[in-house]
Amino acid sequence: MCLHQPWEDSLPIEDYTQSIGNDANNIVTGWHSWQARIAMLEARVARIEARVDGLEARMFFQQKALQIMCVLFLVTLVYAIYK
């Protein structure tokens, strides 16, 4: 149903160890990992939005098909009654 994303298995301790340290490189590395994670989440949200748009289009098509079927049923019912 939902594809496995690699960052879902990361432990919070990994994020903590990347963001602590005495020199600025560790903090910058931690910041870049957050930026990468945010970019991955934005891509995931975009994929979900595309999937929802597809489902909305499919539901609209099915709704129109159901309306046509109801009209055909009512026409057939009226024809059967007056025959």
PDB file with one MODEL, atoms N, CA, C and O in Angstrom:
MODEL        1
ATOM      1  N   MET A   1       0.820  -1.174   0.000  1.00  0.00           N
ATOM      2  CA  MET A   1       0.000   0.000   0.000  1.00  0.00           C
ATOM      3  C   MET A   1       0.872   1.248   0.000  1.00  0.00           C
ATOM      4  O   MET A   1       0.735   2.108  -0.870  1.00  0.00           O
ATOM      5  N   CYS A   2       1.747   1.342   0.955  1.00  0.00           N
ATOM      6  CA  CYS A   2       2.623   2.499   1.050  1.00  0.00           C
ATOM      7  C   CYS A   2       4.069   1.995   0.956  1.00  0.00           C
ATOM      8  O   CYS A   2       4.448   1.067   1.669  1.00  0.00           O
ATOM      9  N   LEU A   3       4.847   2.583   0.110  1.00  0.00           N
ATOM     10  CA  LEU A   3       6.220   2.142  -0.050  1.00  0.00           C
ATOM     11  C   LEU A   3       7.050   2.527   1.168  1.00  0.00           C
ATOM     12  O   LEU A   3       6.840   3.579   1.773  1.00  0.00           O
ATOM     13  N   HIS A   4       7.983   1.670   1.512  1.00  0.00           N
ATOM     14  CA  HIS A   4       8.859   1.914   2.658  1.00  0.00           C
ATOM     15  C   HIS A   4       9.820   3.050   2.325  1.00  0.00           C
ATOM     16  O   HIS A   4      10.430   3.066   1.256  1.00  0.00           O
ATOM     17  N   GLN A   5       9.944   3.976   3.226  1.00  0.00           N
ATOM     18  CA  GLN A   5      10.864   5.093   3.056  1.00  0.00           C
ATOM     19  C   GLN A   5      12.054   4.865   3.974  1.00  0.00           C
ATOM     20  O   GLN A   5      11.869   4.512   5.139  1.00  0.00           O
ATOM     21  N   PRO A   6      13.286   5.060   3.472  1.00  0.00           N
ATOM     22  CA  PRO A   6      14.472   4.740   4.279  1.00  0.00           C
ATOM     23  C   PRO A   6      14.596   5.554   5.555  1.00  0.00           C
ATOM     24  O   PRO A   6      15.150   5.059   6.536  1.00  0.00           O
ATOM     25  N   TRP A   7      14.106   6.775   5.577  1.00  0.00           N
ATOM     26  CA  TRP A   7      14.293   7.593   6.769  1.00  0.00           C
ATOM     27  C   TRP A   7      13.331   7.180   7.885  1.00  0.00           C
ATOM     28  O   TRP A   7      13.485   7.651   9.011  1.00  0.00           O
ATOM     29  N   GLU A   8      12.343   6.316   7.616  1.00  0.00           N
ATOM     30  CA  GLU A   8      11.414   5.904   8.654  1.00  0.00           C
ATOM     31  C   GLU A   8      12.086   4.991   9.681  1.00  0.00           C
ATOM     32  O   GLU A   8      11.603   4.866  10.807  1.00  0.00           O
ATOM     33  N   ASP A   9      13.187   4.359   9.304  1.00  0.00           N
ATOM     34  CA  ASP A   9      13.879   3.470  10.228  1.00  0.00           C
ATOM     35  C   ASP A   9      14.954   4.177  11.053  1.00  0.00           C
ATOM     36  O   ASP A   9      15.551   3.574  11.945  1.00  0.00           O
ATOM     37  N   SER A  10      15.198   5.447  10.756  1.00  0.00           N
ATOM     38  CA  SER A  10      16.263   6.128  11.491  1.00  0.00           C
ATOM     39  C   SER A  10      15.850   6.333  12.947  1.00  0.00           C
ATOM     40  O   SER A  10      14.694   6.624  13.254  1.00  0.00           O
ATOM     41  N   LEU A  11      16.802   6.176  13.803  1.00  0.00           N
ATOM     42  CA  LEU A  11      16.551   6.317  15.230  1.00  0.00           C
ATOM     43  C   LEU A  11      16.748   7.776  15.644  1.00  0.00           C
ATOM     44  O   LEU A  11      17.562   8.481  15.047  1.00  0.00           O
ATOM     45  N   PRO A  12      16.016   8.234  16.653  1.00  0.00           N
ATOM     46  CA  PRO A  12      16.209   9.613  17.125  1.00  0.00           C
ATOM     47  C   PRO A  12      17.626   9.863  17.626  1.00  0.00           C
ATOM     48  O   PRO A  12      18.118  10.989  17.548  1.00  0.00           O
ATOM     49  N   ILE A  13      18.282   8.838  18.134  1.00  0.00           N
ATOM     50  CA  ILE A  13      19.645   9.015  18.644  1.00  0.00           C
ATOM     51  C   ILE A  13      20.595   9.397  17.517  1.00  0.00           C
ATOM     52  O   ILE A  13      21.554  10.134  17.741  1.00  0.00           O
ATOM     53  N   GLU A  14      20.339   8.900  16.299  1.00  0.00           N
ATOM     54  CA  GLU A  14      21.180   9.269  15.164  1.00  0.00           C
ATOM     55  C   GLU A  14      21.088  10.769  14.888  1.00  0.00           C
ATOM     56  O   GLU A  14      22.097  11.426  14.631  1.00  0.00           O
ATOM     57  N   ASP A  15      19.871  11.301  14.945  1.00  0.00           N
ATOM     58  CA  ASP A  15      19.697  12.736  14.737  1.00  0.00           C
ATOM     59  C   ASP A  15      20.396  13.524  15.848  1.00  0.00           C
ATOM     60  O   ASP A  15      21.007  14.562  15.593  1.00  0.00           O
ATOM     61  N   TYR A  16      20.299  13.022  17.074  1.00  0.00           N
ATOM     62  CA  TYR A  16      20.902  13.707  18.199  1.00  0.00           C
ATOM     63  C   TYR A  16      22.419  13.726  18.075  1.00  0.00           C
ATOM     64  O   TYR A  16      23.048  14.757  18.316  1.00  0.00           O
ATOM     65  N   THR A  17      23.009  12.603  17.702  1.00  0.00           N
ATOM     66  CA  THR A  17      24.464  12.550  17.611  1.00  0.00           C
ATOM     67  C   THR A  17      24.969  13.388  16.433  1.00  0.00           C
ATOM     68  O   THR A  17      26.098  13.878  16.470  1.00  0.00           O
ATOM     69  N   GLN A  18      24.165  13.558  15.405  1.00  0.00           N
ATOM     70  CA  GLN A  18      24.598  14.399  14.293  1.00  0.00           C
ATOM     71  C   GLN A  18      24.549  15.877  14.649  1.00  0.00           C
ATOM     72  O   GLN A  18      25.335  16.672  14.133  1.00  0.00           O
ATOM     73  N   SER A  19      23.623  16.245  15.534  1.00  0.00           N
ATOM     74  CA  SER A  19      23.449  17.663  15.807  1.00  0.00           C
ATOM     75  C   SER A  19      24.308  18.174  16.964  1.00  0.00           C
ATOM     76  O   SER A  19      24.435  19.387  17.133  1.00  0.00           O
ATOM     77  N   ILE A  20      24.901  17.280  17.769  1.00  0.00           N
ATOM     78  CA  ILE A  20      25.736  17.750  18.869  1.00  0.00           C
ATOM     79  C   ILE A  20      27.199  17.705  18.457  1.00  0.00           C
ATOM     80  O   ILE A  20      27.569  16.996  17.521  1.00  0.00           O
ATOM     81  N   GLY A  21      28.002  18.445  19.141  1.00  0.00           N
ATOM     82  CA  GLY A  21      29.436  18.423  18.880  1.00  0.00           C
ATOM     83  C   GLY A  21      30.048  19.761  19.219  1.00  0.00           C
ATOM     84  O   GLY A  21      29.344  20.752  19.408  1.00  0.00           O
ATOM     85  N   ASN A  22      31.384  19.782  19.296  1.00  0.00           N
ATOM     86  CA  ASN A  22      32.072  21.007  19.659  1.00  0.00           C
ATOM     87  C   ASN A  22      32.349  21.894  18.460  1.00  0.00           C
ATOM     88  O   ASN A  22      32.410  23.116  18.596  1.00  0.00           O
ATOM     89  N   ASP A  23      32.518  21.300  17.290  1.00  0.00           N
ATOM     90  CA  ASP A  23      32.835  22.136  16.127  1.00  0.00           C
ATOM     91  C   ASP A  23      31.572  22.375  15.295  1.00  0.00           C
ATOM     92  O   ASP A  23      30.573  21.671  15.441  1.00  0.00           O
ATOM     93  N   ALA A  24      31.637  23.363  14.437  1.00  0.00           N
ATOM     94  CA  ALA A  24      30.483  23.785  13.642  1.00  0.00           C
ATOM     95  C   ALA A  24      30.143  22.774  12.558  1.00  0.00           C
ATOM     96  O   ALA A  24      29.006  22.756  12.088  1.00  0.00           O
ATOM     97  N   ASN A  25      31.079  21.938  12.146  1.00  0.00           N
ATOM     98  CA  ASN A  25      30.804  20.969  11.081  1.00  0.00           C
ATOM     99  C   ASN A  25      29.717  19.984  11.473  1.00  0.00           C
ATOM    100  O   ASN A  25      28.878  19.622  10.648  1.00  0.00           O
ATOM    101  N   ASN A  26      29.724  19.549  12.720  1.00  0.00           N
ATOM    102  CA  ASN A  26      28.680  18.617  13.153  1.00  0.00           C
ATOM    103  C   ASN A  26      27.308  19.274  13.107  1.00  0.00           C
ATOM    104  O   ASN A  26      26.330  18.637  12.716  1.00  0.00           O
ATOM    105  N   ILE A  27      27.226  20.525  13.495  1.00  0.00           N
ATOM    106  CA  ILE A  27      25.943  21.222  13.475  1.00  0.00           C
ATOM    107  C   ILE A  27      25.487  21.443  12.040  1.00  0.00           C
ATOM    108  O   ILE A  27      24.309  21.270  11.727  1.00  0.00           O
ATOM    109  N   VAL A  28      26.416  21.823  11.168  1.00  0.00           N
ATOM    110  CA  VAL A  28      26.059  22.020   9.765  1.00  0.00           C
ATOM    111  C   VAL A  28      25.613  20.711   9.134  1.00  0.00           C
ATOM    112  O   VAL A  28      24.642  20.691   8.378  1.00  0.00           O
ATOM    113  N   THR A  29      26.303  19.624   9.432  1.00  0.00           N
ATOM    114  CA  THR A  29      25.911  18.316   8.907  1.00  0.00           C
ATOM    115  C   THR A  29      24.511  17.962   9.386  1.00  0.00           C
ATOM    116  O   THR A  29      23.695  17.469   8.608  1.00  0.00           O
ATOM    117  N   GLY A  30      24.233  18.206  10.641  1.00  0.00           N
ATOM    118  CA  GLY A  30      22.898  17.949  11.171  1.00  0.00           C
ATOM    119  C   GLY A  30      21.854  18.794  10.473  1.00  0.00           C
ATOM    120  O   GLY A  30      20.744  18.328  10.214  1.00  0.00           O
ATOM    121  N   TRP A  31      22.203  20.040  10.164  1.00  0.00           N
ATOM    122  CA  TRP A  31      21.266  20.943   9.480  1.00  0.00           C
ATOM    123  C   TRP A  31      20.977  20.432   8.075  1.00  0.00           C
ATOM    124  O   TRP A  31      19.832  20.464   7.624  1.00  0.00           O
ATOM    125  N   HIS A  32      22.016  19.959   7.381  1.00  0.00           N
ATOM    126  CA  HIS A  32      21.813  19.445   6.033  1.00  0.00           C
ATOM    127  C   HIS A  32      20.963  18.177   6.056  1.00  0.00           C
ATOM    128  O   HIS A  32      20.175  17.936   5.142  1.00  0.00           O
ATOM    129  N   SER A  33      21.125  17.374   7.093  1.00  0.00           N
ATOM    130  CA  SER A  33      20.288  16.167   7.159  1.00  0.00           C
ATOM    131  C   SER A  33      18.823  16.550   7.360  1.00  0.00           C
ATOM    132  O   SER A  33      17.927  15.890   6.834  1.00  0.00           O
ATOM    133  N   TRP A  34      18.584  17.611   8.118  1.00  0.00           N
ATOM    134  CA  TRP A  34      17.200  18.074   8.283  1.00  0.00           C
ATOM    135  C   TRP A  34      16.663  18.614   6.969  1.00  0.00           C
ATOM    136  O   TRP A  34      15.506  18.372   6.626  1.00  0.00           O
ATOM    137  N   GLN A  35      17.488  19.339   6.234  1.00  0.00           N
ATOM    138  CA  GLN A  35      17.040  19.859   4.939  1.00  0.00           C
ATOM    139  C   GLN A  35      16.735  18.720   3.981  1.00  0.00           C
ATOM    140  O   GLN A  35      15.752  18.777   3.242  1.00  0.00           O
ATOM    141  N   ALA A  36      17.560  17.696   3.985  1.00  0.00           N
ATOM    142  CA  ALA A  36      17.307  16.539   3.121  1.00  0.00           C
ATOM    143  C   ALA A  36      16.029  15.827   3.540  1.00  0.00           C
ATOM    144  O   ALA A  36      15.237  15.408   2.696  1.00  0.00           O
ATOM    145  N   ARG A  37      15.837  15.696   4.822  1.00  0.00           N
ATOM    146  CA  ARG A  37      14.630  15.040   5.329  1.00  0.00           C
ATOM    147  C   ARG A  37      13.380  15.841   4.954  1.00  0.00           C
ATOM    148  O   ARG A  37      12.364  15.262   4.569  1.00  0.00           O
ATOM    149  N   ILE A  38      13.454  17.153   5.064  1.00  0.00           N
ATOM    150  CA  ILE A  38      12.325  18.005   4.686  1.00  0.00           C
ATOM    151  C   ILE A  38      12.050  17.885   3.188  1.00  0.00           C
ATOM    152  O   ILE A  38      10.894  17.821   2.769  1.00  0.00           O
ATOM    153  N   ALA A  39      13.108  17.856   2.387  1.00  0.00           N
ATOM    154  CA  ALA A  39      12.933  17.696   0.940  1.00  0.00           C
ATOM    155  C   ALA A  39      12.274  16.356   0.615  1.00  0.00           C
ATOM    156  O   ALA A  39      11.410  16.291  -0.258  1.00  0.00           O
ATOM    157  N   MET A  40      12.673  15.289   1.306  1.00  0.00           N
ATOM    158  CA  MET A  40      12.057  13.979   1.073  1.00  0.00           C
ATOM    159  C   MET A  40      10.584  13.985   1.484  1.00  0.00           C
ATOM    160  O   MET A  40       9.739  13.401   0.806  1.00  0.00           O
ATOM    161  N   LEU A  41      10.288  14.651   2.600  1.00  0.00           N
ATOM    162  CA  LEU A  41       8.897  14.727   3.039  1.00  0.00           C
ATOM    163  C   LEU A  41       8.058  15.548   2.065  1.00  0.00           C
ATOM    164  O   LEU A  41       6.907  15.204   1.795  1.00  0.00           O
ATOM    165  N   GLU A  42       8.626  16.628   1.537  1.00  0.00           N
ATOM    166  CA  GLU A  42       7.904  17.422   0.538  1.00  0.00           C
ATOM    167  C   GLU A  42       7.624  16.596  -0.709  1.00  0.00           C
ATOM    168  O   GLU A  42       6.541  16.691  -1.285  1.00  0.00           O
ATOM    169  N   ALA A  43       8.584  15.794  -1.125  1.00  0.00           N
ATOM    170  CA  ALA A  43       8.369  14.919  -2.289  1.00  0.00           C
ATOM    171  C   ALA A  43       7.289  13.887  -1.994  1.00  0.00           C
ATOM    172  O   ALA A  43       6.464  13.571  -2.851  1.00  0.00           O
ATOM    173  N   ARG A  44       7.306  13.374  -0.784  1.00  0.00           N
ATOM    174  CA  ARG A  44       6.285  12.389  -0.404  1.00  0.00           C
ATOM    175  C   ARG A  44       4.901  13.023  -0.394  1.00  0.00           C
ATOM    176  O   ARG A  44       3.941  12.411  -0.862  1.00  0.00           O
ATOM    177  N   VAL A  45       4.784  14.243   0.132  1.00  0.00           N
ATOM    178  CA  VAL A  45       3.502  14.950   0.135  1.00  0.00           C
ATOM    179  C   VAL A  45       3.030  15.196  -1.298  1.00  0.00           C
ATOM    180  O   VAL A  45       1.841  15.065  -1.590  1.00  0.00           O
ATOM    181  N   ALA A  46       3.956  15.551  -2.193  1.00  0.00           N
ATOM    182  CA  ALA A  46       3.590  15.774  -3.593  1.00  0.00           C
ATOM    183  C   ALA A  46       3.059  14.487  -4.229  1.00  0.00           C
ATOM    184  O   ALA A  46       2.094  14.528  -4.992  1.00  0.00           O
ATOM    185  N   ARG A  47       3.684  13.347  -3.919  1.00  0.00           N
ATOM    186  CA  ARG A  47       3.194  12.065  -4.461  1.00  0.00           C
ATOM    187  C   ARG A  47       1.811  11.738  -3.922  1.00  0.00           C
ATOM    188  O   ARG A  47       0.956  11.250  -4.661  1.00  0.00           O
ATOM    189  N   ILE A  48       1.584  12.003  -2.646  1.00  0.00           N
ATOM    190  CA  ILE A  48       0.281  11.736  -2.045  1.00  0.00           C
ATOM    191  C   ILE A  48      -0.780  12.643  -2.655  1.00  0.00           C
ATOM    192  O   ILE A  48      -1.893  12.197  -2.935  1.00  0.00           O
ATOM    193  N   GLU A  49      -0.438  13.923  -2.864  1.00  0.00           N
ATOM    194  CA  GLU A  49      -1.386  14.838  -3.494  1.00  0.00           C
ATOM    195  C   GLU A  49      -1.736  14.377  -4.907  1.00  0.00           C
ATOM    196  O   GLU A  49      -2.893  14.465  -5.317  1.00  0.00           O
ATOM    197  N   ALA A  50      -0.754  13.891  -5.645  1.00  0.00           N
ATOM    198  CA  ALA A  50      -1.015  13.387  -7.000  1.00  0.00           C
ATOM    199  C   ALA A  50      -1.931  12.163  -6.940  1.00  0.00           C
ATOM    200  O   ALA A  50      -2.834  12.016  -7.763  1.00  0.00           O
ATOM    201  N   ARG A  51      -1.695  11.296  -5.971  1.00  0.00           N
ATOM    202  CA  ARG A  51      -2.543  10.114  -5.811  1.00  0.00           C
ATOM    203  C   ARG A  51      -3.975  10.516  -5.458  1.00  0.00           C
ATOM    204  O   ARG A  51      -4.926   9.939  -5.985  1.00  0.00           O
ATOM    205  N   VAL A  52      -4.135  11.496  -4.577  1.00  0.00           N
ATOM    206  CA  VAL A  52      -5.470  11.966  -4.196  1.00  0.00           C
ATOM    207  C   VAL A  52      -6.177  12.591  -5.400  1.00  0.00           C
ATOM    208  O   VAL A  52      -7.372  12.374  -5.598  1.00  0.00           O
ATOM    209  N   ASP A  53      -5.446  13.363  -6.202  1.00  0.00           N
ATOM    210  CA  ASP A  53      -6.040  13.942  -7.409  1.00  0.00           C
ATOM    211  C   ASP A  53      -6.534  12.856  -8.348  1.00  0.00           C
ATOM    212  O   ASP A  53      -7.608  12.985  -8.936  1.00  0.00           O
ATOM    213  N   GLY A  54      -5.765  11.794  -8.493  1.00  0.00           N
ATOM    214  CA  GLY A  54      -6.179  10.670  -9.328  1.00  0.00           C
ATOM    215  C   GLY A  54      -7.431   9.990  -8.790  1.00  0.00           C
ATOM    216  O   GLY A  54      -8.328   9.624  -9.551  1.00  0.00           O
ATOM    217  N   LEU A  55      -7.483   9.825  -7.471  1.00  0.00           N
ATOM    218  CA  LEU A  55      -8.660   9.212  -6.858  1.00  0.00           C
ATOM    219  C   LEU A  55      -9.897  10.092  -7.012  1.00  0.00           C
ATOM    220  O   LEU A  55     -10.998   9.586  -7.224  1.00  0.00           O
ATOM    221  N   GLU A  56      -9.717  11.415  -6.904  1.00  0.00           N
ATOM    222  CA  GLU A  56     -10.840  12.326  -7.099  1.00  0.00           C
ATOM    223  C   GLU A  56     -11.378  12.232  -8.524  1.00  0.00           C
ATOM    224  O   GLU A  56     -12.593  12.223  -8.724  1.00  0.00           O
ATOM    225  N   ALA A  57     -10.492  12.161  -9.512  1.00  0.00           N
ATOM    226  CA  ALA A  57     -10.918  12.031 -10.901  1.00  0.00           C
ATOM    227  C   ALA A  57     -11.659  10.713 -11.114  1.00  0.00           C
ATOM    228  O   ALA A  57     -12.670  10.668 -11.815  1.00  0.00           O
ATOM    229  N   ARG A  58     -11.158   9.657 -10.514  1.00  0.00           N
ATOM    230  CA  ARG A  58     -11.799   8.345 -10.627  1.00  0.00           C
ATOM    231  C   ARG A  58     -13.182   8.353  -9.982  1.00  0.00           C
ATOM    232  O   ARG A  58     -14.131   7.801 -10.538  1.00  0.00           O
ATOM    233  N   MET A  59     -13.295   8.978  -8.810  1.00  0.00           N
ATOM    234  CA  MET A  59     -14.593   9.061  -8.136  1.00  0.00           C
ATOM    235  C   MET A  59     -15.587   9.877  -8.956  1.00  0.00           C
ATOM    236  O   MET A  59     -16.766   9.529  -9.021  1.00  0.00           O
ATOM    237  N   PHE A  60     -15.128  10.954  -9.581  1.00  0.00           N
ATOM    238  CA  PHE A  60     -16.000  11.772 -10.416  1.00  0.00           C
ATOM    239  C   PHE A  60     -16.531  10.950 -11.585  1.00  0.00           C
ATOM    240  O   PHE A  60     -17.719  11.018 -11.899  1.00  0.00           O
ATOM    241  N   PHE A  61     -15.658  10.169 -12.234  1.00  0.00           N
ATOM    242  CA  PHE A  61     -16.057   9.305 -13.342  1.00  0.00           C
ATOM    243  C   PHE A  61     -17.075   8.271 -12.876  1.00  0.00           C
ATOM    244  O   PHE A  61     -18.070   8.031 -13.560  1.00  0.00           O
ATOM    245  N   GLN A  62     -16.837   7.662 -11.725  1.00  0.00           N
ATOM    246  CA  GLN A  62     -17.757   6.654 -11.208  1.00  0.00           C
ATOM    247  C   GLN A  62     -19.098   7.274 -10.817  1.00  0.00           C
ATOM    248  O   GLN A  62     -20.144   6.643 -10.971  1.00  0.00           O
ATOM    249  N   GLN A  63     -19.071   8.502 -10.312  1.00  0.00           N
ATOM    250  CA  GLN A  63     -20.313   9.186  -9.963  1.00  0.00           C
ATOM    251  C   GLN A  63     -21.151   9.442 -11.218  1.00  0.00           C
ATOM    252  O   GLN A  63     -22.366   9.245 -11.209  1.00  0.00           O
ATOM    253  N   LYS A  64     -20.504   9.876 -12.285  1.00  0.00           N
ATOM    254  CA  LYS A  64     -21.219  10.106 -13.543  1.00  0.00           C
ATOM    255  C   LYS A  64     -21.779   8.791 -14.088  1.00  0.00           C
ATOM    256  O   LYS A  64     -22.905   8.756 -14.583  1.00  0.00           O
ATOM    257  N   ALA A  65     -21.005   7.721 -14.000  1.00  0.00           N
ATOM    258  CA  ALA A  65     -21.478   6.417 -14.469  1.00  0.00           C
ATOM    259  C   ALA A  65     -22.682   5.951 -13.645  1.00  0.00           C
ATOM    260  O   ALA A  65     -23.619   5.373 -14.196  1.00  0.00           O
ATOM    261  N   LEU A  66     -22.665   6.192 -12.346  1.00  0.00           N
ATOM    262  CA  LEU A  66     -23.780   5.815 -11.484  1.00  0.00           C
ATOM    263  C   LEU A  66     -25.023   6.616 -11.836  1.00  0.00           C
ATOM    264  O   LEU A  66     -26.126   6.070 -11.825  1.00  0.00           O
ATOM    265  N   GLN A  67     -24.873   7.885 -12.145  1.00  0.00           N
ATOM    266  CA  GLN A  67     -26.012   8.712 -12.540  1.00  0.00           C
ATOM    267  C   GLN A  67     -26.631   8.192 -13.839  1.00  0.00           C
ATOM    268  O   GLN A  67     -27.855   8.135 -13.967  1.00  0.00           O
ATOM    269  N   ILE A  68     -25.796   7.819 -14.789  1.00  0.00           N
ATOM    270  CA  ILE A  68     -26.297   7.274 -16.062  1.00  0.00           C
ATOM    271  C   ILE A  68     -27.050   5.970 -15.811  1.00  0.00           C
ATOM    272  O   ILE A  68     -28.114   5.742 -16.387  1.00  0.00           O
ATOM    273  N   MET A  69     -26.497   5.118 -14.953  1.00  0.00           N
ATOM    274  CA  MET A  69     -27.161   3.852 -14.647  1.00  0.00           C
ATOM    275  C   MET A  69     -28.507   4.090 -13.965  1.00  0.00           C
ATOM    276  O   MET A  69     -29.468   3.378 -14.252  1.00  0.00           O
ATOM    277  N   CYS A  70     -28.598   5.053 -13.088  1.00  0.00           N
ATOM    278  CA  CYS A  70     -29.870   5.366 -12.415  1.00  0.00           C
ATOM    279  C   CYS A  70     -30.903   5.863 -13.420  1.00  0.00           C
ATOM    280  O   CYS A  70     -32.066   5.464 -13.369  1.00  0.00           O
ATOM    281  N   VAL A  71     -30.484   6.726 -14.326  1.00  0.00           N
ATOM    282  CA  VAL A  71     -31.399   7.229 -15.349  1.00  0.00           C
ATOM    283  C   VAL A  71     -31.884   6.079 -16.228  1.00  0.00           C
ATOM    284  O   VAL A  71     -33.074   5.986 -16.528  1.00  0.00           O
ATOM    285  N   LEU A  72     -30.974   5.209 -16.637  1.00  0.00           N
ATOM    286  CA  LEU A  72     -31.377   4.056 -17.452  1.00  0.00           C
ATOM    287  C   LEU A  72     -32.348   3.147 -16.695  1.00  0.00           C
ATOM    288  O   LEU A  72     -33.304   2.639 -17.280  1.00  0.00           O
ATOM    289  N   PHE A  73     -32.110   2.945 -15.420  1.00  0.00           N
ATOM    290  CA  PHE A  73     -33.012   2.126 -14.619  1.00  0.00           C
ATOM    291  C   PHE A  73     -34.395   2.765 -14.545  1.00  0.00           C
ATOM    292  O   PHE A  73     -35.405   2.080 -14.707  1.00  0.00           O
ATOM    293  N   LEU A  74     -34.444   4.072 -14.302  1.00  0.00           N
ATOM    294  CA  LEU A  74     -35.738   4.749 -14.197  1.00  0.00           C
ATOM    295  C   LEU A  74     -36.486   4.720 -15.526  1.00  0.00           C
ATOM    296  O   LEU A  74     -37.702   4.530 -15.552  1.00  0.00           O
ATOM    297  N   VAL A  75     -35.767   4.908 -16.625  1.00  0.00           N
ATOM    298  CA  VAL A  75     -36.405   4.842 -17.947  1.00  0.00           C
ATOM    299  C   VAL A  75     -36.952   3.437 -18.181  1.00  0.00           C
ATOM    300  O   VAL A  75     -38.068   3.284 -18.677  1.00  0.00           O
ATOM    301  N   THR A  76     -36.189   2.422 -17.833  1.00  0.00           N
ATOM    302  CA  THR A  76     -36.638   1.040 -17.989  1.00  0.00           C
ATOM    303  C   THR A  76     -37.845   0.766 -17.100  1.00  0.00           C
ATOM    304  O   THR A  76     -38.781   0.086 -17.522  1.00  0.00           O
ATOM    305  N   LEU A  77     -37.837   1.280 -15.894  1.00  0.00           N
ATOM    306  CA  LEU A  77     -38.961   1.097 -14.965  1.00  0.00           C
ATOM    307  C   LEU A  77     -40.225   1.742 -15.505  1.00  0.00           C
ATOM    308  O   LEU A  77     -41.294   1.131 -15.482  1.00  0.00           O
ATOM    309  N   VAL A  78     -40.113   2.959 -15.986  1.00  0.00           N
ATOM    310  CA  VAL A  78     -41.268   3.650 -16.560  1.00  0.00           C
ATOM    311  C   VAL A  78     -41.779   2.892 -17.777  1.00  0.00           C
ATOM    312  O   VAL A  78     -42.989   2.738 -17.944  1.00  0.00           O
ATOM    313  N   TYR A  79     -40.895   2.426 -18.612  1.00  0.00           N
ATOM    314  CA  TYR A  79     -41.291   1.658 -19.800  1.00  0.00           C
ATOM    315  C   TYR A  79     -42.007   0.366 -19.389  1.00  0.00           C
ATOM    316  O   TYR A  79     -43.014  -0.001 -19.994  1.00  0.00           O
ATOM    317  N   ALA A  80     -41.497  -0.323 -18.367  1.00  0.00           N
ATOM    318  CA  ALA A  80     -42.107  -1.574 -17.922  1.00  0.00           C
ATOM    319  C   ALA A  80     -43.491  -1.334 -17.324  1.00  0.00           C
ATOM    320  O   ALA A  80     -44.386  -2.163 -17.489  1.00  0.00           O
ATOM    321  N   ILE A  81     -43.675  -0.219 -16.639  1.00  0.00           N
ATOM    322  CA  ILE A  81     -44.975   0.080 -16.021  1.00  0.00           C
ATOM    323  C   ILE A  81     -46.016   0.399 -17.098  1.00  0.00           C
ATOM    324  O   ILE A  81     -47.145  -0.087 -17.021  1.00  0.00           O
ATOM    325  N   TYR A  82     -45.659   1.194 -18.085  1.00  0.00           N
ATOM    326  CA  TYR A  82     -46.624   1.629 -19.093  1.00  0.00           C
ATOM    327  C   TYR A  82     -46.780   0.650 -20.251  1.00  0.00           C
ATOM    328  O   TYR A  82     -47.618   0.880 -21.124  1.00  0.00           O
ATOM    329  N   LYS A  83     -46.036  -0.389 -20.291  1.00  0.00           N
ATOM    330  CA  LYS A  83     -46.139  -1.381 -21.369  1.00  0.00           C
ATOM    331  C   LYS A  83     -47.286  -2.256 -21.151  1.00  0.00           C
ATOM    332  O   LYS A  83     -47.538  -3.155 -21.953  1.00  0.00           O
TER     333      LYS A  83
ENDMDL
END
